[in-house]
Amino acid sequence: MHISIAEAEGQLTELVRLASQGEEVVLTQNGMPYVRLEPVKKSIDPKVRDTIIERIQREVQELNLPPGPDAARSQDFLYDEYGLPN
């Protein structure tokens, strides 16, 4: 939806509601797009985030997976003993 700033002045509450529901709301000035209304992306509480990370780390440890390849040596096959490409 494109609407001029002058028209939007009396409809701000409705335009905000529409934008929060996912509709594109663009305010125009002199017929050109000027401002877009978008909902603010919700961020996760840092304490909640830390709790989630700790839970995932515990669950991974409980799986007792064998260690993966050593990242420091993962590309050794690409180079010879002098460090030159094979």
Secondary structure, DSSP 4 states (H G I P E B T S, - for coil): -EEEHHHHGGGHHHHHHHHHTT--EEEEETTEEEEEE-PPPPPPPHHHHHHHHHHHHHHHHHTTPPP---GGGTTGGGB-TTS-B-
